[in-house]
Amino acid sequence: MTEAIAAKPAVPLNASPLQLISVAGLSAAADWLFYDRPVGISAALFLIAVLAVSAAANRKANTNELLPALVVFGASVIPLIYSFTPLSFLFAIAGTALSVQMIANPRASWAALIEHASKLFPDMIWRAIADFPKIFHELSQAKDGALIKSAVGWIVPAILGIVFISLFASANPVIDDWFAAIHWKSFLQQLSAPRILFWLLVVAIVWPLVFLRNRADPVATAPKAKAAAFSESSDLFGKPAILRSLALFNLLFVVQTGLDATYLWGGLQLPHGMSYATYAHRGAYPLIVTALLAAAFVLVATRPGSDAERSPLIRNLVYLWIAQNILLVVSSVMRLSLYIDVYSLTYWRVAAFIWMLLVAIGLVLIVARLVLRRSSNWLVASNVISLTAVLYVCCFINFPLLIANYNVTHSRELSGKGLPLDLHYLVSLGPQAIPALDRYAQIRKDVPQLAVRAAEDLVVEHRLRMEDWRAWTYQDWQLARYLRARKTATTTGG
C-alpha cells in the first residue's frame, strides 16, 4: 500500500437496487438483533453482516489483498466478543470502517485508508439524506431504470387502492370482519415512533459503508510543503528565548521534584493539618497537565531543522527537562496511589493511571525523536500506535472485577485500615462484581444484609440477561460458569 486515494466529489455512486435492498436488510437485522434486546455477541454478528454487504458492493481487492482487511477486522471485533464495552465497540466500529476501505482501495497507503475511514463517521450524520435523490436519479437513468420507473408507477395505484379498501371495509360488514381478524393493533403497537427512528438511525450508520464515495482510482499525491510555524529570527521562539526558558523550567522542576522526593519518597512529616491523601490528591492531575504543557513546549522549541534543535546545549537541557517530566509522571502515579489507598479505586482513577502511562510513553517518544532525528509525523504516528496498543489491551481487562477485588481487599473490614467498603459503589459495577462480593461475604462473619441482597440481585440480573443469546460475551460466559460452580458448591455444602 504505497498510494493515496484521490477523493473526487464527482465520483458517481454507482448505485444498484441490490444495495438499497441490502441497506433495508441490515436495518431489519439490526431490529432483530438490537431493538429492545441486550447487546453482546449480536454486535459482532451485525458488523460481520455490514462488512459482507459493503465488500459485495465495493470490493476491488483480490483474494490476496482481501486477507489483510479480514485480519484487521478480526482483530478489531475480538474485543467486542470478549466483552461489550464502549471501548471495545469503538475498536470494532473503527476496524470495520478501515476494513471496508482496505477492500475498496487495496492499493492505497495506510495514511490514506485511515483518513478516508475517519471521514465515514461524520458522513453518517447526513449522507443518506443527501444521496437518496442522487441514487434515485442514477437508477432511473441506468439500463434497468425501467424497473425503477415501473415501481414508481405503482405508488399512486397503491395509495388509492388502500383508500378504496378502507372505504369498502367501512361500508361492507363482511370485509370489515376480514380485517378485524387481523391483529392490526399488535402490529401497530410494535411499529412505534422510537422503532422507526431506530431504523432511520441504522440506515444513516450503514449507508456510508455500503455507498462508498471515494472509489476513484488511487493516484500518488505529493505532500504539500508546510510553512514554518515560527520564524527562525523570531525573538519569541528564538534560540536565546528557548535557552532561557529551558534553564528556568529545569530549576522550577527541580524544586517540585525535590519536594516530592522529600515528602512522598523520603517519608518526611507533612505540614500540620495536611494528610498524605490531601497532598496526593491535589497534585496528581495538575502535574499531568504540567507534563503535557512541557511536552508541547519541547515540540515547538525543537522543531526539526531549527537552530535550537541543532544546539548541543539546548538538546541536553531538553533531555534533562524531559527526564524531570518523567519523574513528575512517576510522582503523579505515587500521589494517585496514596490517594487510592485511602479512598478506594474507581473507574476514573483507573483511567487516570492509564492516562499517566500514555503521557510517560509520549515523553519517551519525544526523546526518541530527538535522538533518532525523526520528523514530527513520526512522533504523531508513534503516539497513535502506542495509544491504540494500550487501549486495545484495556479491552481485555475486566475492570469491574479488578476494581471490586481491590476495594474489598483494601477495605477497613478486611485490611483494618482505610475507609469502610462502599457497597453501593460495588453494586453499581454490575454483575462482574459478584465474585468480589462473595469473597467479602466469606471472610466477614457479620455480613451486612445489604451485601447479601445486592449479590443475589446481581445474580438475577445476570441470569435474566443471559437468557437471550444476543447478550453472550466471553466475559459473561466466564461469570455464568462461576455462578454455576457457586450454586453447585452451595447445594453440595447444604
C-alpha positions as CSV (number, residue, x, y, z in Angstrom):
1,M,0.0,0.0,0.0
2,T,2.0,2.9,-1.3
3,E,-0.5,5.2,-2.9
4,A,-3.0,7.7,-1.7
5,I,-6.7,7.9,-2.6
6,A,-7.7,10.9,-4.7
7,A,-11.1,11.6,-3.5
8,K,-13.2,13.3,-6.2
9,P,-16.6,14.8,-5.4
10,A,-17.8,13.9,-8.9
11,V,-17.3,10.1,-8.3
12,P,-20.7,8.5,-9.1
13,L,-22.4,6.4,-6.5
14,N,-22.8,3.5,-9.0
15,A,-25.9,2.6,-7.0
16,S,-27.9,-0.6,-7.7
17,P,-31.2,-1.8,-6.4
18,L,-29.4,-4.6,-4.6
19,Q,-27.5,-2.0,-2.5
20,L,-30.8,-0.4,-1.4
21,I,-32.2,-3.8,-0.6
22,S,-29.0,-4.6,1.4
23,V,-29.4,-1.4,3.5
24,A,-33.0,-2.3,4.2
25,G,-31.9,-5.8,5.1
26,L,-29.3,-4.5,7.5
27,S,-31.9,-2.3,9.2
28,A,-34.1,-5.4,9.6
29,A,-31.2,-7.4,11.0
30,A,-30.4,-4.5,13.5
31,D,-34.1,-4.5,14.6
32,W,-34.0,-8.3,15.2
33,L,-30.6,-8.1,17.0
34,F,-30.7,-4.9,19.0
35,Y,-34.1,-3.3,19.4
36,D,-35.3,-3.8,23.0
37,R,-32.7,-6.6,23.3
38,P,-29.5,-6.9,25.4
39,V,-26.3,-6.3,23.3
40,G,-23.4,-8.8,23.3
41,I,-22.3,-11.1,20.5
42,S,-25.1,-9.6,18.4
43,A,-23.0,-6.5,17.8
44,A,-20.1,-8.6,16.3
45,L,-22.6,-10.5,14.1
46,F,-24.1,-7.3,12.8
47,L,-20.7,-5.8,12.0
48,I,-19.8,-9.1,10.1
49,A,-23.0,-8.6,8.1
50,V,-22.1,-4.9,7.4
51,L,-18.6,-5.9,6.2
52,A,-20.0,-8.6,3.9
53,V,-22.6,-6.2,2.3
54,S,-20.0,-3.4,1.9
55,A,-17.5,-5.8,0.4
56,A,-20.0,-7.2,-2.1
57,A,-20.9,-3.6,-3.2
58,N,-17.4,-2.0,-3.2
59,R,-14.8,-4.8,-3.5
60,K,-11.8,-4.1,-5.6
61,A,-9.3,-6.3,-3.7
62,N,-8.3,-9.7,-5.0
63,T,-8.0,-12.7,-2.7
64,N,-4.5,-11.9,-1.5
65,E,-5.4,-8.3,-0.9
66,L,-8.5,-9.3,1.0
67,L,-6.6,-11.2,3.7
68,P,-5.1,-8.1,5.4
69,A,-8.6,-6.5,5.6
70,L,-10.0,-9.6,7.2
71,V,-7.2,-9.7,9.7
72,V,-7.8,-6.0,10.7
73,F,-11.5,-6.7,11.0
74,G,-11.0,-9.8,13.1
75,A,-8.6,-8.1,15.4
76,S,-11.0,-5.2,15.9
77,V,-14.0,-7.4,16.6
78,I,-12.3,-9.8,19.1
79,P,-12.5,-7.3,22.0
80,L,-16.3,-6.9,21.3
81,I,-16.7,-10.7,21.6
82,Y,-14.7,-10.7,24.8
83,S,-16.8,-8.0,26.4
84,F,-19.2,-5.4,25.1
85,T,-18.0,-2.1,26.4
86,P,-17.8,1.4,24.9
87,L,-14.1,1.0,24.2
88,S,-14.5,-2.5,22.6
89,F,-17.4,-1.1,20.5
90,L,-15.2,1.8,19.4
91,F,-12.5,-0.5,18.3
92,A,-14.9,-2.7,16.4
93,I,-16.5,0.3,14.6
94,A,-13.2,1.8,13.6
95,G,-11.8,-1.6,12.5
96,T,-14.9,-2.2,10.3
97,A,-14.6,1.3,8.7
98,L,-10.9,0.6,8.0
99,S,-11.5,-2.9,6.6
100,V,-14.2,-1.5,4.3
101,Q,-11.7,1.0,2.9
102,M,-9.0,-1.7,2.5
103,I,-11.4,-3.9,0.5
104,A,-12.5,-1.0,-1.7
105,N,-9.0,0.6,-2.1
106,P,-6.5,-2.2,-1.8
107,R,-3.5,-0.3,-3.2
108,A,-3.9,2.8,-1.1
109,S,-1.5,3.9,1.6
110,W,-2.2,3.3,5.2
111,A,-2.4,7.1,5.8
112,A,-5.0,7.5,3.1
113,L,-7.0,4.5,4.3
114,I,-7.2,5.8,7.8
115,E,-8.1,9.3,6.6
116,H,-11.0,8.1,4.5
117,A,-12.1,5.6,7.2
118,S,-12.3,8.5,9.6
119,K,-14.4,10.5,7.2
120,L,-17.1,7.8,7.2
121,F,-18.2,8.8,10.7
122,P,-19.3,12.4,10.1
123,D,-20.8,11.1,6.8
124,M,-23.2,9.1,9.0
125,I,-25.0,12.3,10.0
126,W,-26.1,13.5,6.6
127,R,-25.0,11.2,3.7
128,A,-28.1,9.1,3.5
129,I,-30.4,12.1,3.1
130,A,-28.1,13.8,0.6
131,D,-27.5,10.7,-1.5
132,F,-31.0,9.4,-1.8
133,P,-32.2,11.7,-4.6
134,K,-29.0,11.2,-6.5
135,I,-29.4,7.4,-6.2
136,F,-32.9,7.5,-7.5
137,H,-31.7,9.6,-10.5
138,E,-28.9,7.2,-11.2
139,L,-31.1,4.2,-11.0
140,S,-33.7,5.8,-13.3
141,Q,-31.1,6.6,-15.9
142,A,-29.5,3.1,-15.8
143,K,-30.3,0.3,-18.3
144,D,-32.6,-1.3,-15.7
145,G,-34.2,2.1,-15.0
146,A,-37.4,0.8,-16.4
147,L,-37.8,-1.3,-13.3
148,I,-37.5,1.7,-11.1
149,K,-39.9,3.7,-13.2
150,S,-42.3,0.8,-13.1
151,A,-42.1,0.7,-9.3
152,V,-42.7,4.4,-9.1
153,G,-45.7,3.9,-11.3
154,W,-47.3,1.7,-8.6
155,I,-47.1,4.4,-5.9
156,V,-50.4,6.2,-6.9
157,P,-52.4,3.0,-7.5
158,A,-51.2,1.5,-4.2
159,I,-52.2,4.6,-2.2
160,L,-55.6,5.0,-3.8
161,G,-56.1,1.2,-3.5
162,I,-55.6,1.4,0.2
163,V,-58.1,4.3,0.4
164,F,-60.7,2.4,-1.5
165,I,-60.3,-0.7,0.6
166,S,-60.7,1.3,3.7
167,L,-64.0,2.8,2.3
168,F,-65.2,-0.6,1.3
169,A,-64.5,-2.0,4.8
170,S,-66.5,0.8,6.4
171,A,-69.4,0.1,4.0
172,N,-69.4,-3.7,4.0
173,P,-69.6,-5.7,7.3
174,V,-68.1,-8.8,5.6
175,I,-64.9,-7.0,4.5
176,D,-64.8,-5.3,7.9
177,D,-64.9,-8.7,9.6
178,W,-62.0,-9.9,7.4
179,F,-59.8,-7.0,8.5
180,A,-61.0,-7.4,12.2
181,A,-59.5,-10.9,12.1
182,I,-56.0,-9.5,11.5
183,H,-54.2,-8.3,14.7
184,W,-53.6,-4.8,13.5
185,K,-53.4,-3.4,17.0
186,S,-50.5,-5.7,17.9
187,F,-48.7,-4.8,14.7
188,L,-49.2,-1.1,15.1
189,Q,-48.1,-1.2,18.8
190,Q,-44.8,-2.7,17.7
191,L,-44.5,-0.1,14.8
192,S,-43.8,2.8,17.2
193,A,-42.1,6.1,16.6
194,P,-39.0,5.1,18.6
195,R,-38.7,2.0,16.4
196,I,-38.9,3.9,13.2
197,L,-36.3,6.3,14.5
198,F,-34.1,3.3,15.3
199,W,-34.4,2.1,11.7
200,L,-33.5,5.5,10.3
201,L,-30.5,5.7,12.6
202,V,-29.3,2.3,11.4
203,V,-29.8,3.4,7.8
204,A,-27.7,6.5,8.5
205,I,-24.9,4.5,10.1
206,V,-24.6,1.8,7.4
207,W,-25.3,4.0,4.4
208,P,-21.7,5.4,4.0
209,L,-20.3,1.9,4.4
210,V,-22.4,0.5,1.6
211,F,-22.3,3.5,-0.7
212,L,-18.6,4.5,-0.6
213,R,-17.9,7.8,-2.3
214,N,-14.1,7.5,-2.7
215,R,-13.9,4.6,-5.1
216,A,-11.7,6.6,-7.6
217,D,-8.5,5.1,-9.0
218,P,-5.7,5.5,-6.5
219,V,-3.1,8.0,-7.6
220,A,0.1,9.2,-5.9
221,T,-0.1,12.6,-4.4
222,A,2.9,14.7,-3.5
223,P,2.8,16.1,0.0
224,K,2.4,19.8,0.3
225,A,5.1,21.8,1.8
226,K,4.1,23.4,5.1
227,A,5.2,26.8,6.1
228,A,7.3,27.0,9.2
229,A,5.2,27.7,12.3
230,F,7.7,30.2,13.7
231,S,10.4,32.2,12.0
232,E,14.0,31.4,13.0
233,S,14.6,35.1,13.5
234,S,11.6,35.4,15.9
235,D,12.6,36.8,19.3
236,L,9.7,35.0,20.8
237,F,10.9,31.5,20.0
238,G,14.5,32.2,19.0
239,K,17.4,30.3,20.3
240,P,18.1,32.7,23.3
241,A,14.5,32.6,24.4
242,I,14.4,28.8,24.3
243,L,17.7,28.5,26.1
244,R,16.5,30.8,28.9
245,S,13.1,29.1,29.1
246,L,14.7,25.6,29.5
247,A,17.1,26.9,32.2
248,L,14.3,28.4,34.2
249,F,12.0,25.5,33.7
250,N,14.6,23.0,34.8
251,L,15.2,25.0,38.0
252,L,11.4,25.1,38.8
253,F,11.0,21.4,38.2
254,V,14.0,20.7,40.4
255,V,12.1,22.4,43.3
256,Q,8.9,20.3,42.6
257,T,10.8,17.1,42.2
258,G,12.7,17.8,45.4
259,L,9.5,18.3,47.4
260,D,8.0,15.1,46.1
261,A,11.3,13.2,46.9
262,T,11.2,14.6,50.4
263,Y,7.5,14.0,51.3
264,L,6.4,11.1,49.0
265,W,9.6,9.0,48.8
266,G,11.5,10.2,51.9
267,G,8.6,9.9,54.3
268,L,9.1,13.3,55.9
269,Q,6.3,14.6,58.0
270,L,3.9,16.9,56.1
271,P,2.9,20.3,57.4
272,H,0.4,20.4,60.2
273,G,-3.1,19.6,59.2
274,M,-2.2,18.1,55.8
275,S,-2.6,14.3,55.2
276,Y,-0.8,12.3,52.5
277,A,-4.1,11.8,50.8
278,T,-4.7,15.5,50.5
279,Y,-1.1,16.1,49.3
280,A,-1.5,13.3,46.8
281,H,-5.0,14.3,45.5
282,R,-4.1,18.0,45.0
283,G,-1.1,17.2,42.8
284,A,-2.0,14.1,40.8
285,Y,-3.9,15.7,38.0
286,P,-2.3,19.2,37.8
287,L,1.1,17.6,37.5
288,I,0.0,15.6,34.5
289,V,-1.2,18.8,32.8
290,T,2.2,20.3,33.6
291,A,3.9,17.4,31.8
292,L,1.7,17.8,28.8
293,L,2.4,21.5,28.6
294,A,6.1,20.7,28.9
295,A,5.9,18.2,26.0
296,A,4.1,20.8,23.8
297,F,6.9,23.3,24.5
298,V,9.6,20.8,23.6
299,L,7.9,20.0,20.3
300,V,7.7,23.7,19.4
301,A,11.2,24.6,20.6
302,T,13.0,21.7,18.9
303,R,11.2,21.6,15.6
304,P,13.2,19.7,13.0
305,G,15.9,21.8,11.3
306,S,15.8,24.7,13.7
307,D,18.9,26.3,15.3
308,A,17.6,25.2,18.7
309,E,17.2,21.6,17.5
310,R,20.9,21.6,16.4
311,S,22.3,23.2,19.5
312,P,24.0,20.6,21.8
313,L,23.4,22.7,24.9
314,I,19.7,23.1,24.2
315,R,19.3,19.4,23.4
316,N,21.0,18.4,26.7
317,L,18.7,20.8,28.6
318,V,15.7,19.3,26.8
319,Y,16.9,15.8,27.8
320,L,17.2,16.9,31.4
321,W,13.8,18.6,31.4
322,I,12.1,15.5,29.9
323,A,13.8,13.3,32.5
324,Q,12.3,15.6,35.2
325,N,8.9,15.4,33.5
326,I,9.1,11.6,33.6
327,L,9.9,11.8,37.3
328,L,6.9,14.2,37.5
329,V,4.6,11.5,36.0
330,V,6.1,8.9,38.4
331,S,5.3,11.3,41.2
332,S,1.7,11.7,39.9
333,V,1.3,7.9,39.9
334,M,2.6,7.7,43.5
335,R,0.3,10.6,44.6
336,L,-2.7,8.8,43.0
337,S,-1.7,5.5,44.6
338,L,-1.6,7.1,48.0
339,Y,-5.0,8.7,47.5
340,I,-6.5,5.3,46.3
341,D,-5.1,3.6,49.4
342,V,-7.3,5.9,51.5
343,Y,-10.3,6.5,49.3
344,S,-10.5,3.2,47.2
345,L,-10.4,2.6,43.5
346,T,-12.9,3.9,40.9
347,Y,-13.2,3.9,37.1
348,W,-11.9,7.5,36.9
349,R,-8.9,6.7,39.0
350,V,-8.1,3.7,36.8
351,A,-8.4,5.9,33.8
352,A,-6.0,8.4,35.4
353,F,-3.4,5.6,35.7
354,I,-3.8,4.7,32.1
355,W,-3.6,8.4,31.1
356,M,-0.4,8.8,33.1
357,L,1.1,5.8,31.4
358,L,0.3,7.3,28.0
359,V,1.9,10.6,29.0
360,A,5.1,8.8,30.1
361,I,5.2,6.9,26.8
362,G,4.8,10.2,24.9
363,L,7.7,11.8,26.8
364,V,9.9,8.9,26.0
365,L,8.9,9.1,22.3
366,I,9.9,12.8,22.3
367,V,13.4,11.8,23.4
368,A,13.5,9.0,20.8
369,R,12.5,11.6,18.1
370,L,15.3,13.9,19.1
371,V,17.9,11.2,19.4
372,L,16.9,9.5,16.1
373,R,16.3,12.8,14.4
374,R,12.8,11.8,13.3
375,S,10.1,14.0,11.9
376,S,7.0,15.3,13.7
377,N,4.9,12.9,11.6
378,W,6.9,10.0,13.0
379,L,6.2,11.2,16.5
380,V,2.5,11.6,15.9
381,A,2.3,8.1,14.3
382,S,4.2,6.6,17.2
383,N,1.9,8.1,19.8
384,V,-1.2,6.9,17.9
385,I,0.2,3.4,17.8
386,S,1.1,3.4,21.5
387,L,-2.4,4.8,22.3
388,T,-4.1,2.2,20.2
389,A,-2.0,-0.6,21.7
390,V,-2.7,0.5,25.3
391,L,-6.4,0.9,24.8
392,Y,-6.6,-2.4,22.9
393,V,-5.1,-4.2,25.9
394,C,-7.6,-2.4,28.1
395,C,-10.4,-4.1,26.2
396,F,-9.3,-7.5,27.7
397,I,-9.2,-6.3,31.3
398,N,-12.2,-6.9,33.5
399,F,-12.2,-3.5,35.1
400,P,-15.4,-4.0,37.2
401,L,-13.9,-7.2,38.8
402,L,-10.5,-5.5,39.2
403,I,-12.0,-2.5,41.0
404,A,-14.3,-4.6,43.1
405,N,-11.5,-7.0,44.2
406,Y,-9.2,-4.1,45.1
407,N,-11.8,-2.3,47.1
408,V,-12.7,-5.5,49.0
409,T,-9.1,-6.3,49.7
410,H,-8.2,-2.8,50.9
411,S,-11.5,-2.1,52.8
412,R,-11.3,-1.3,56.5
413,E,-13.3,-4.5,57.3
414,L,-10.6,-6.8,55.7
415,S,-7.4,-4.8,55.9
416,G,-8.0,-2.9,59.2
417,K,-7.3,0.5,57.6
418,G,-8.7,2.8,55.0
419,L,-12.5,3.5,54.6
420,P,-15.3,1.0,55.0
421,L,-16.3,-0.8,51.9
422,D,-18.7,1.3,49.7
423,L,-21.2,-1.4,48.9
424,H,-23.4,0.9,46.9
425,Y,-20.5,1.7,44.5
426,L,-19.6,-2.0,44.4
427,V,-23.1,-2.9,43.3
428,S,-23.0,-0.2,40.7
429,L,-20.2,-2.0,39.0
430,G,-22.7,-4.7,37.9
431,P,-22.7,-8.5,37.9
432,Q,-19.0,-8.8,37.3
433,A,-18.5,-7.7,40.9
434,I,-20.3,-10.8,42.2
435,P,-17.1,-12.8,42.9
436,A,-15.7,-9.9,45.0
437,L,-18.9,-9.6,46.9
438,D,-18.8,-13.4,47.6
439,R,-15.3,-13.1,48.9
440,Y,-16.3,-10.3,51.1
441,A,-19.1,-12.4,52.5
442,Q,-16.9,-15.4,53.1
443,I,-14.3,-13.5,55.0
444,R,-16.6,-11.4,57.2
445,K,-18.7,-13.2,59.8
446,D,-21.2,-10.4,60.2
447,V,-22.1,-9.8,56.6
448,P,-24.5,-6.9,56.1
449,Q,-27.8,-7.9,54.7
450,L,-27.3,-5.2,52.0
451,A,-24.3,-7.1,50.7
452,V,-26.3,-10.4,50.6
453,R,-29.3,-8.9,48.9
454,A,-27.1,-7.0,46.4
455,A,-25.2,-10.1,45.4
456,E,-28.4,-12.0,44.8
457,D,-30.0,-9.1,42.8
458,L,-26.9,-9.1,40.6
459,V,-27.1,-12.8,40.1
460,V,-30.7,-12.5,39.0
461,E,-29.8,-9.5,36.7
462,H,-27.1,-11.6,35.0
463,R,-29.3,-14.7,34.7
464,L,-32.1,-12.7,33.0
465,R,-29.6,-11.0,30.7
466,M,-28.0,-14.3,29.6
467,E,-31.4,-15.9,28.8
468,D,-31.1,-14.0,25.5
469,W,-28.3,-15.5,23.3
470,R,-27.7,-12.0,21.8
471,A,-26.2,-10.9,25.1
472,W,-23.4,-13.6,25.1
473,T,-19.8,-12.4,25.6
474,Y,-16.8,-14.4,26.7
475,Q,-16.6,-12.4,30.0
476,D,-20.3,-13.0,30.8
477,W,-19.8,-16.7,29.9
478,Q,-17.0,-16.9,32.4
479,L,-19.2,-15.3,35.1
480,A,-22.0,-17.8,34.2
481,R,-19.6,-20.7,34.8
482,Y,-18.6,-19.2,38.1
483,L,-22.2,-18.9,39.2
484,R,-23.0,-22.5,38.2
485,A,-20.0,-23.7,40.2
486,R,-21.1,-21.5,43.1
487,K,-24.6,-22.9,43.0
488,T,-23.2,-26.5,42.9
489,A,-20.9,-25.8,45.8
490,T,-23.8,-24.3,47.8
491,T,-26.1,-27.3,47.1
492,T,-23.3,-29.8,47.9
493,G,-22.5,-28.0,51.1
494,G,-26.1,-27.8,52.1
